[in-house]
């Protein structure tokens, strides 16, 4: 498999400006704030990111529905401000009636897009609810609402940590698409070849939906390492080593992180990725800096 950026496995190359004939779509993910201060911050962040003209904002959903109201309020605020919002809907521990009611509420406020996920099982949860897997949730949404919603699902370039192997994970992805998903957003990653390998495997498996790479800006090494250990995203050894060198110099780490992610995004877009989905962690500046360097701002 040939990709335009295999060098990314061993280091970064200087970013070079490129002409964009068709601007790729970008989108941003938020988590729902839990305090009034958090709400104020998110409104400010969204205002700054609006200048980048994103296709949509997604809003996460806590394990077991822990942020249900916060997710709904954040989505409603985005839509009332003229944006397009895609709430995450997690099915783990949910009943068909609760999902049906949630779909009705989102329909009432004008939601047109959903991110359908299995979700993480909260610690101590025994009952799975009416759904075991995300493909069952997608099937249910289609049965209840037809083509009313665009449905995004998750994909994993380095395969899901609970999957037995990449082949099993690909089959799980295919089930979600066959159930009615329109497109996929990947877990974040730092190895561009892993994304291209996923796309190649999907093509071979006759999976015909856009696969949008999910990208995590680098701003805090300890936080990133913790997130990555939880979700199974690999931090390449060379990158982990460099980030450790900078972890006590915030400005140097942010500048190096921006260059790493800019180079990664450049490789992905040059290689045919349909767009970029940024995991913002409710911060504007890191994503804005990367988009400026990519000439997407």
N, C-alpha and C positions, 0 to 999 in steps of 0.2 A: 504494500500500500504506500503510495507516494503522497506526501502532504507538503504544503509550502513551508512548514515550520518545524521539521523534526529536530532542528538544532535546539528547540526550546527544552528538550529533555535534559540538556547538559548545561545550559546557561542562557543568558539573554543577549540578544543582538541589539544594536542601536536602532531605535524606532525611526522610520523614515516616513515622510509625508506621502500621502497617496491621494489620487483624485477619486472621488466617489461619484459615479454616474447615477446610481440609485442609492439614496440614503437608507441604510438598514434600519429596521424598526428597533427601538429600544423600549424597555419597560422596567419598572422599579418595584421592589417588594418592601413593604413595611410590616412591622409587627404592631398590634393594637396597643396604644398607651394605657397605663393603668391609673394614672393620676392626672389632675388638671394641668400640672406643669408639663407632663408628657404630651397631653393633647395640644397645648400651646406650641411646644417644640415641633410636633409633627406637622401642624398647620404651617409653621414657618419653613420647615424643610420642604414640604410639598410645594409651597409657593416658589421656592428657589429652583426646584427640579422641574416645575411647569415650563420654565424657559427652554428646556431641552425637548419639548413637545413629545413626551412619551406616548406610546400607543395605549398603554393602560398602567394602572397601579394594581398590584396584588396585595392582599392583606391576609396575614397568617391567622391560623386558628389553633388555639392551645390544645394540648393533649387532653382527650376526653371532653372537649368542649369548654375548657377552662376560661377561654376569653370570648365566649359566644357573643355577649352583648358589646364588648369592646370592638370586636371585629365588625359587627353590624353598624355600630356608630361611626367607625372610621370609614367604612364603605359608603355610608349614606352621606357623610361630609364631603367626600371626594366627588360623588355624583352631583350633589347640590352645588358644588363649585364649578361644575361643567366638565369634570374629568370622567374617564372611563375606569371603573374599578372592578376587580375580579376577586371576590372573596374566596379564601380557601374553605373547602368543606371537607371535614374529616369524618369518616364513617365508623371508626372504631368506637365501640360502645354505644352507637346511636341506633335508634329504632327507625323503622320506615315512617312512622307518623311524625317523628321529630324532624327528619330530613324533608318530608313533604311540607311541613309547616315552614321550615327555613326557606325552601324554594319559593313558597308563596310570598313570604316577606321580602325576599330579594327581588322577586318579580314586581312587586308593588312599588318598589323604589327605583326601578329602572335598570337593574343589573342585567347585563347582556352576556357576561362571560363568567365562568366559574373555574376554579382550580380544584379538581376532585382528587382526593388523596385517601389512602387508608388511614394514615396518621399514626402517631406513636401511642403505644399503650401506657397509660399512667401507671406508676408503681402501685402494685397491690390490686390492680384491676383483674377480676376473674371473668366476668361476663363480657363477651365480645359485642353483644348487640345483634342486630339483624343482618349485619354485613361483616364478612371476614376479610375481603380484599377490595381494592379500589375498583377493579373491573365490575364487581357487583354493584358498587355505587354508581358507576357510569351507566350501567344497564338500567338501573332504577330511575335515574334522572331522565334518561331518554324515554323510558316508558311513561313517566309522569308528565313530561314537558315537551316531548317531540324535539324539534330543532330550535326551540326558543333560545337556548343558551349555547354559546361556544364553550367547549369543554377542554381545558388544559389538564394534562396529567404529568406525572413525574417520570423522568428517565435517569439512568445512572451510568455515566461513562465508565466508572470503576466498579460497577454492579453493587446492588443493595447489600449492606452488611448482613442481612438475614437470608439472602439467597445462597443456595448451595454452590452455585458457579455462574459464570457469565451466560451460559446457554439458558439456564433456568430463568435468569433475570430477564433475558431478551424475550422469552416466551410469555412471561408475566406482562411485559410491556406490550407485546402484541395482543394479548387478551384485552387490555384496556383500550387499545385502538379499535379492535374489532367490536368492542361494546359500544363505540360511538364517539371516542375522543377525536377532537379536531387537530390537536397539536400537543407537543410535549415541551416541558422546561426541564433542563437537567439539574441535578445536584451540582454544586460548585466543584471545580477541579482546577488543577494547575498544570496538567499534562495535556497539551493540545492533541497529541496523538491518540489519547484515550477517547476524546470526542469524535475524531474522525473514524476511529475503529468502530465506535457505536453506530455512527451514521452508515458506514459500509455494511455492518452486520444487519442493520434495519432494512437496508435496501435488499440484501440477499434474502431476508425473511419476508419480503413483500410488504413491509410496513411503509405506508405512503403518506406520512404526515410530517410537517415541519418539526424539526428538533432544535429548539432554541437553547444555546448554552447559557447556563446560569453562572454568574460571575460574582465572586466575593472580593471587594476591595480589601487591601491589606493595610490595617492601621494599628493593630495591636497583636503582637506575636503570641502572648500567653492566651488571649481570648481565641485567636485563630486556631492554635494548637488544641485547645479544649473542644471547640466546635468540631474540628476535624476528627478527633478521636471518637467523638460521639456518633458522627454520621458516616464515618468510614472514608472520608475524602483524604487522599494521600497528599502529604506535603513532600515533594521530592527532597532527597537528602541535601542536594546543593542549595536548595532554597531555604530549607530549615536552618542550615548552617549559617547562611548569610543573615537571615532574620534574627538569629540568636546574637550575632555580632552587633546588630543595631538595636536590640530590644531596650537598651537604656538611653537611646538617643532618639526621641520621638520624631523629630524633624527629619533625620536621616532615614529612619525606617519608613516614614510616610512617602518620602521622595523615591526611595528604592522600590517600595511596594507599588507606587503608581507606575513606575517604569516597567516593572514585571508584568502587571496586569494590562497595561497598554500594549505591550508586545504580544501577550497572549491573545488579547482581543483582536489585534491587527492580524495575527495569524489565522484566527478563526474566521474573520470576515473575508480575508483574502481567499481562504479555502472554501468559501461558499456558505458559511453559516447565515441563516436568514435574519438574524438580529442578535441582540444581547439582552439578557434579563439580569439586572443588577440587584444583588441582595444588599440593600443600603444600610441595614441596621439603624434605620431612622436618622441617618446622617446625610447631609447633602454634599459637602465639600469634596470628599474622596471620589465620589462618582462624577461630579462635575469636572474635576481635574482630569480624570481619565477620558471623559468625553471630549474635553478640549484637546487633549493630546491626540485623540483619534480623529479630530476635526468633525465631530458629530454635534458640537455645540453651536 
